[in-house]
Amino acid sequence: MYEYAVAWEWMAFAIRWLHVITAIAWIGSSFYFIALDLGLRQHESLPKDAHGEEWQVHGGGFYHIRKYLVAPAEMPEHLTWFKWESYATWLSGAALLAIVYWAGAGLYLIDPAKADLTQWQAIAISAASLSIGWIVYDLLCKSGLGSKPTLLMVLLFVLLVIMGWGYNQIFTGRAMMLHLGAFTATIMSANVFFIIMPNQRIVVADLKAGRRPDPKYGRIAKLRSTHNNYLTLPVIFLMLSNHYPLAFATQYNWVIAALVFLMGVTIRHYFNTRHARSGDPTWTWLATALLFLAIIWLSSLAPDNRETASQADNAAPSNRFAATQSFPQVVELVQGRCSMCHAEIPGWEGLIVPPKGVLLENENQISRLAREIYLQAGRSAAMPPPGAARFGVALSPGERKLLVNWYQSALSGS
């Protein structure tokens, strides 16, 4: 049974790898087509209905690309669709969410100091919340605000800030960041699945039937694609944030997330303006730097004590890992080698918050994190970091064996 933890860890790694690969493909194509669209040039020699063209050079060859704002006069023989990058990214991300945050709800998702939820209640809230953003956003886009893109973007930003604050009232800081990223990514992928692709299929069907396509379908798809362009960079930050406690383990994590969305706007505005050959808005670099400095300042304020000092962490351990004969030895070992960093107030010089927000100060915290201790310090030599051996913080092969035997004996009941 204990080998299940190793297999599960590798499955999570494989799906995370797939998620990163598909995300690179989706983001790459999205950024490319936005830059291409903004860089199109118009001149009198273009064919009828052509909106613009672009010459590009890459990989030792030249490419001549033309865009038809509505559609060409006839249906081309070969047409490449860009959709599976988006779908595969969302599906792999949803699988990763289930593996890490739903299966590990007791550790990564639920914060009893905020909301004392059962595992199934937390999972239900997690799953249901992802669809809320798309429903509200889609209704806003289909209202009269669709013709007011700036106001629509402001309202989308307000929606994201509200959701970030709401997630932080229920889940751990780590889960708050991840869920806000998944919430935003759901809007982006739903734009592709429910709006952009169906509109393109309508245009293709009209071409095949000999009808002139309605330009409105292209305008609607372009609006949603532009929104996706501005949301991409913040989503990447939110997905990476779980590796950096200074981003999520603070009571101001939702404010940090809000500032990251603004950074996404300033960064993309710079590149979009340059690609459109409309100027050189260097002010965006200063604005981005000031926003990032504000994030650094917020992260240096007091950590979120609701997470780091919850009653659940300080309660007496009651699970099977605490009932083993070797548990007292494990507690002594972990407290002696790990708790100097993994403490509410770390004793290791240079650490402000515990790495990844993990606390290993008392018996309950150690018993709750048995699987992670087994994988990080028992089955592998990831922890303590090899460099810490210079300061007398290391685990011998025998001590790692103690951690392995403790975990395995708890699962086997011996």
C-alpha positions as CSV (number, residue, x, y, z in Angstrom):
1,M,0.0,0.0,0.0
2,Y,2.9,2.4,0.8
3,E,4.1,2.2,-2.8
4,Y,0.8,3.8,-3.8
5,A,2.2,7.1,-2.5
6,V,5.2,6.9,-4.8
7,A,3.0,5.9,-7.8
8,W,0.6,8.7,-7.0
9,E,3.5,11.2,-6.8
10,W,4.7,10.2,-10.2
11,M,1.2,10.4,-11.7
12,A,0.9,13.9,-10.4
13,F,4.3,14.7,-11.9
14,A,3.3,13.3,-15.3
15,I,0.1,15.3,-15.4
16,R,1.9,18.4,-14.2
17,W,4.4,17.9,-17.1
18,L,1.5,17.5,-19.5
19,H,-0.1,20.6,-18.2
20,V,3.0,22.6,-18.7
21,I,3.6,21.3,-22.2
22,T,0.0,22.0,-23.3
23,A,0.0,25.4,-21.6
24,I,3.2,26.4,-23.5
25,A,1.5,25.3,-26.8
26,W,-1.6,27.4,-26.0
27,I,0.2,30.5,-24.7
28,G,2.7,30.4,-27.5
29,S,0.0,30.3,-30.3
30,S,-2.1,32.9,-28.4
31,F,0.8,35.3,-28.1
32,Y,1.9,34.7,-31.7
33,F,-1.5,35.4,-33.3
34,I,-2.1,38.5,-31.2
35,A,1.3,39.8,-32.3
36,L,0.6,38.8,-35.9
37,D,-2.8,40.5,-35.9
38,L,-1.4,43.7,-34.5
39,G,1.5,43.7,-37.0
40,L,-0.6,43.3,-40.1
41,R,0.0,45.9,-42.9
42,Q,-2.6,47.1,-45.4
43,H,-2.0,48.2,-48.9
44,E,-3.9,48.6,-52.2
45,S,-2.5,45.4,-53.8
46,L,-4.2,43.1,-51.3
47,P,-6.9,40.8,-52.6
48,K,-10.5,41.7,-52.1
49,D,-11.7,41.2,-48.5
50,A,-8.1,40.8,-47.2
51,H,-7.6,42.9,-44.1
52,G,-3.8,42.9,-44.0
53,E,-0.6,40.9,-44.6
54,E,2.7,40.2,-42.9
55,W,6.1,38.9,-44.1
56,Q,8.0,37.0,-41.5
57,V,11.3,35.1,-41.4
58,H,12.1,32.2,-39.1
59,G,14.1,29.0,-39.2
60,G,15.8,29.9,-42.5
61,G,12.7,30.5,-44.5
62,F,10.2,33.4,-45.3
63,Y,6.5,33.3,-44.6
64,H,3.8,35.4,-46.3
65,I,0.6,35.6,-44.2
66,R,-2.6,37.3,-45.0
67,K,-5.7,37.8,-42.8
68,Y,-9.3,38.0,-44.0
69,L,-11.3,40.0,-41.5
70,V,-14.5,38.1,-42.2
71,A,-13.6,35.3,-44.6
72,P,-12.1,34.7,-48.0
73,A,-14.3,34.5,-51.0
74,E,-14.1,30.7,-51.1
75,M,-13.4,28.0,-48.6
76,P,-9.7,27.0,-48.7
77,E,-8.8,23.3,-49.2
78,H,-6.7,23.1,-46.1
79,L,-7.6,24.8,-42.8
80,T,-5.7,24.5,-39.6
81,W,-7.7,24.9,-36.4
82,F,-6.2,26.0,-33.0
83,K,-8.3,24.5,-30.2
84,W,-6.8,21.4,-28.7
85,E,-4.0,23.4,-27.0
86,S,-6.7,25.2,-25.0
87,Y,-8.8,22.1,-24.3
88,A,-5.8,19.9,-23.3
89,T,-4.4,22.7,-21.0
90,W,-7.7,23.0,-19.1
91,L,-8.3,19.2,-18.9
92,S,-4.8,18.5,-17.6
93,G,-5.1,21.4,-15.2
94,A,-8.5,20.1,-13.9
95,A,-6.9,16.6,-13.4
96,L,-4.0,18.2,-11.5
97,L,-6.4,20.1,-9.3
98,A,-8.2,16.9,-8.4
99,I,-5.0,15.0,-7.7
100,V,-3.3,17.7,-5.5
101,Y,-6.1,19.7,-4.0
102,W,-9.1,17.4,-3.9
103,A,-7.3,14.2,-3.0
104,G,-5.2,16.2,-0.6
105,A,-8.0,18.4,0.7
106,G,-7.2,17.9,4.3
107,L,-3.7,19.3,3.8
108,Y,-3.7,21.7,0.9
109,L,-7.3,22.9,0.5
110,I,-9.1,23.1,3.9
111,D,-8.1,25.7,6.5
112,P,-10.1,24.9,9.7
113,A,-9.2,28.4,11.1
114,K,-11.2,29.9,8.2
115,A,-13.9,27.4,7.5
116,D,-14.3,24.1,9.2
117,L,-15.4,22.2,6.1
118,T,-15.6,18.5,5.5
119,Q,-13.5,17.2,2.6
120,W,-16.5,16.8,0.3
121,Q,-17.9,20.2,1.2
122,A,-14.5,21.8,0.2
123,I,-14.3,19.8,-3.0
124,A,-17.9,20.8,-3.9
125,I,-17.2,24.5,-3.3
126,S,-14.0,24.2,-5.3
127,A,-15.7,22.6,-8.3
128,A,-18.8,24.8,-8.3
129,S,-16.8,28.0,-8.0
130,L,-14.9,27.5,-11.3
131,S,-18.1,27.8,-13.4
132,I,-19.3,31.0,-11.6
133,G,-16.8,33.3,-13.3
134,W,-17.6,32.1,-16.8
135,I,-21.4,32.5,-16.3
136,V,-21.0,36.1,-15.0
137,Y,-18.4,37.1,-17.5
138,D,-20.3,35.6,-20.4
139,L,-23.5,37.5,-19.4
140,L,-21.5,40.8,-19.2
141,C,-20.0,40.2,-22.7
142,K,-23.4,39.5,-24.2
143,S,-24.9,42.6,-22.6
144,G,-24.5,46.1,-24.0
145,L,-21.1,46.1,-22.4
146,G,-19.8,44.1,-25.3
147,S,-19.4,47.3,-27.2
148,K,-17.5,48.9,-24.3
149,P,-14.3,46.8,-24.1
150,T,-12.5,49.0,-21.5
151,L,-15.4,49.1,-19.1
152,L,-15.9,45.3,-19.6
153,M,-12.2,44.7,-18.7
154,V,-12.6,46.8,-15.5
155,L,-15.7,44.8,-14.5
156,L,-13.8,41.5,-15.2
157,F,-11.0,42.8,-13.0
158,V,-13.5,43.6,-10.2
159,L,-14.9,40.1,-10.5
160,L,-11.5,38.5,-10.2
161,V,-10.6,40.6,-7.1
162,I,-13.9,39.6,-5.5
163,M,-13.3,35.9,-6.2
164,G,-9.7,36.2,-4.8
165,W,-11.0,37.7,-1.6
166,G,-13.8,35.1,-1.4
167,Y,-11.4,32.1,-1.9
168,N,-9.2,33.5,0.9
169,Q,-12.1,33.5,3.3
170,I,-12.5,29.7,2.8
171,F,-9.4,28.0,1.6
172,T,-5.7,28.0,2.5
173,G,-3.6,30.8,0.9
174,R,-2.0,28.3,-1.4
175,A,-5.4,27.0,-2.6
176,M,-6.7,30.5,-2.9
177,M,-4.0,31.4,-5.5
178,L,-4.3,28.2,-7.4
179,H,-8.1,28.4,-7.5
180,L,-8.1,32.0,-8.7
181,G,-5.7,30.8,-11.5
182,A,-8.0,27.9,-12.3
183,F,-11.1,30.3,-12.2
184,T,-9.4,32.6,-14.7
185,A,-8.2,29.8,-16.9
186,T,-11.7,28.4,-17.0
187,I,-13.0,31.7,-18.4
188,M,-10.2,31.6,-21.0
189,S,-10.8,28.1,-22.1
190,A,-14.5,28.5,-22.1
191,N,-14.0,31.5,-24.4
192,V,-12.4,29.1,-26.9
193,F,-14.9,26.3,-26.5
194,F,-18.2,28.2,-26.3
195,I,-17.5,31.4,-28.3
196,I,-14.5,31.4,-30.5
197,M,-14.7,27.9,-32.1
198,P,-18.5,28.0,-32.6
199,N,-18.3,31.4,-34.3
200,Q,-15.6,30.1,-36.6
201,R,-17.7,27.0,-37.4
202,I,-20.6,29.3,-38.4
203,V,-18.3,31.3,-40.8
204,V,-16.9,28.1,-42.3
205,A,-20.5,26.7,-42.8
206,D,-21.5,29.9,-44.5
207,L,-18.5,29.7,-46.9
208,K,-19.3,26.1,-47.8
209,A,-23.0,27.0,-48.4
210,G,-22.0,30.0,-50.6
211,R,-23.3,32.6,-48.2
212,R,-21.4,35.7,-47.1
213,P,-20.5,35.3,-43.4
214,D,-21.7,37.9,-40.9
215,P,-18.8,40.0,-39.6
216,K,-20.2,40.1,-36.1
217,Y,-18.9,36.6,-35.4
218,G,-15.3,37.6,-36.1
219,R,-15.7,40.7,-33.9
220,I,-17.1,38.7,-31.0
221,A,-14.3,36.1,-31.2
222,K,-11.6,38.8,-31.4
223,L,-12.9,40.5,-28.2
224,R,-12.7,37.2,-26.3
225,S,-9.3,36.4,-27.7
226,T,-8.0,39.8,-26.6
227,H,-9.3,39.2,-23.1
228,N,-7.4,35.9,-23.0
229,N,-4.3,37.7,-24.1
230,Y,-4.4,40.0,-21.1
231,L,-5.2,37.2,-18.6
232,T,-2.5,34.8,-19.6
233,L,0.5,36.2,-17.6
234,P,-1.5,36.5,-14.3
235,V,-2.6,32.9,-14.7
236,I,1.0,31.8,-15.0
237,F,2.0,33.7,-11.9
238,L,-0.9,32.2,-9.9
239,M,-0.1,28.7,-11.0
240,L,3.6,29.2,-9.9
241,S,2.7,30.9,-6.7
242,N,2.3,27.6,-4.7
243,H,6.1,27.3,-4.7
244,Y,6.5,30.7,-3.0
245,P,5.0,31.2,0.5
246,L,5.7,34.9,0.4
247,A,3.0,35.1,-2.3
248,F,0.4,33.0,-0.7
249,A,1.1,32.7,3.0
250,T,0.0,36.2,3.9
251,Q,-3.4,37.8,4.8
252,Y,-2.9,40.1,1.8
253,N,-2.5,37.3,-0.8
254,W,-5.7,38.3,-2.6
255,V,-4.4,41.9,-2.9
256,I,-1.2,40.5,-4.3
257,A,-3.2,38.5,-6.8
258,A,-5.1,41.7,-7.8
259,L,-1.9,43.6,-8.4
260,V,-0.6,40.7,-10.5
261,F,-3.6,41.1,-12.8
262,L,-2.7,44.8,-13.2
263,M,0.9,43.8,-14.0
264,G,-0.5,41.5,-16.7
265,V,-2.2,44.5,-18.2
266,T,0.8,46.8,-18.2
267,I,3.2,44.1,-19.6
268,R,0.8,43.0,-22.4
269,H,0.0,46.7,-23.2
270,Y,3.7,47.3,-23.8
271,F,4.2,44.4,-26.1
272,N,0.8,44.8,-27.9
273,T,1.6,48.5,-28.6
274,R,5.1,47.6,-29.9
275,H,3.7,44.8,-32.1
276,A,1.1,47.2,-33.5
277,R,3.9,49.7,-34.3
278,S,1.8,52.3,-32.3
279,G,4.6,53.7,-30.1
280,D,7.0,52.7,-27.3
281,P,5.0,53.0,-24.0
282,T,8.1,52.7,-21.7
283,W,5.9,54.1,-18.8
284,T,4.5,50.5,-18.5
285,W,7.9,49.3,-17.2
286,L,7.8,51.8,-14.4
287,A,4.2,51.0,-13.6
288,T,5.0,47.2,-13.6
289,A,8.0,47.8,-11.3
290,L,6.0,49.9,-8.9
291,L,3.3,47.2,-8.8
292,F,5.9,44.5,-8.1
293,L,7.5,46.6,-5.3
294,A,4.0,46.9,-3.8
295,I,3.7,43.1,-3.9
296,I,7.1,42.7,-2.2
297,W,6.0,45.1,0.5
298,L,2.7,43.3,1.1
299,S,4.5,40.0,1.3
300,S,6.8,41.3,4.1
301,L,3.9,42.2,6.4
302,A,2.6,39.8,9.1
303,P,1.8,36.3,7.8
304,D,-1.7,34.9,7.9
305,N,-1.9,33.5,11.4
306,R,-5.2,31.9,10.7
307,E,-3.3,29.4,8.6
308,T,-0.1,29.0,10.5
309,A,-1.5,28.7,14.0
310,S,-4.8,27.0,13.6
311,Q,-6.4,24.9,16.4
312,A,-6.2,21.8,14.2
313,D,-2.4,22.1,14.0
314,N,-2.1,22.4,17.8
315,A,-4.5,19.6,18.6
316,A,-3.4,16.2,19.8
317,P,-2.6,13.8,16.9
318,S,-5.2,11.1,16.4
319,N,-4.3,9.4,13.1
320,R,-2.6,6.0,12.4
321,F,0.8,7.6,11.9
322,A,0.8,8.9,15.4
323,A,-0.1,5.5,16.8
324,T,3.0,3.7,15.6
325,Q,5.7,2.6,18.1
326,S,8.4,4.7,16.3
327,F,6.4,7.9,16.3
328,P,8.2,9.5,19.3
329,Q,11.5,8.9,17.6
330,V,10.2,10.4,14.3
331,V,8.9,13.5,16.2
332,E,12.3,14.0,17.8
333,L,14.1,13.6,14.5
334,V,11.8,15.9,12.6
335,Q,11.7,18.6,15.3
336,G,15.5,18.4,15.5
337,R,16.3,18.6,11.7
338,C,13.2,20.2,10.1
339,S,11.4,22.6,12.4
340,M,14.1,25.3,12.4
341,C,12.9,26.1,8.9
342,H,9.4,24.6,9.0
343,A,8.2,26.8,11.9
344,E,5.7,29.6,12.3
345,I,8.8,31.8,12.9
346,P,11.6,30.1,11.1
347,G,15.0,30.1,12.9
348,W,17.0,29.7,9.7
349,E,18.7,33.0,8.7
350,G,17.1,34.5,5.6
351,L,13.7,32.8,5.9
352,I,10.7,34.9,6.7
353,V,8.0,32.2,6.3
354,P,8.3,28.4,6.3
355,P,9.1,26.9,2.9
356,K,5.9,26.2,1.0
357,G,4.0,27.1,4.2
358,V,4.7,23.7,5.7
359,L,4.9,23.6,9.5
360,L,6.5,20.7,11.4
361,E,6.6,22.0,15.0
362,N,4.3,19.7,16.8
363,E,3.1,16.1,16.8
364,N,-0.1,16.8,15.0
365,Q,1.6,18.7,12.1
366,I,4.1,15.9,11.8
367,S,1.5,13.1,11.7
368,R,-0.7,15.0,9.2
369,L,2.3,15.5,6.9
370,A,3.5,11.9,7.1
371,R,3.2,11.2,3.4
372,E,5.2,14.3,2.5
373,I,7.9,13.5,5.1
374,Y,8.1,10.0,3.7
375,L,8.5,11.2,0.1
376,Q,10.7,14.2,0.7
377,A,13.0,12.9,3.5
378,G,12.5,9.1,3.5
379,R,12.3,7.9,-0.1
380,S,14.3,10.8,-1.5
381,A,17.0,13.1,-0.2
382,A,15.2,16.3,-1.2
383,M,14.9,17.4,2.5
384,P,16.8,18.7,4.3
385,P,18.5,20.5,1.4
386,P,22.0,19.0,0.8
387,G,23.7,22.4,1.4
388,A,22.3,22.4,5.0
389,A,24.7,19.6,5.9
390,R,27.4,22.2,6.2
391,F,25.6,23.6,9.2
392,G,25.0,20.2,10.8
393,V,21.5,19.7,9.5
394,A,21.4,16.4,7.7
395,L,19.8,12.9,7.8
396,S,21.9,9.8,7.8
397,P,20.8,6.7,5.8
398,G,19.6,5.1,9.1
399,E,17.5,8.1,10.0
400,R,15.9,8.2,6.5
401,K,15.2,4.4,6.9
402,L,13.4,5.3,10.2
403,L,11.1,7.6,8.4
404,V,10.4,5.0,5.7
405,N,9.7,2.3,8.2
406,W,7.5,4.6,10.2
407,Y,5.3,5.4,7.2
408,Q,5.1,1.9,5.9
409,S,4.4,0.3,9.3
410,A,1.5,2.8,9.8
411,L,-0.1,1.8,6.5
412,S,0.5,-1.9,7.0
413,G,-0.8,-1.8,10.5
414,S,2.2,-3.5,11.9
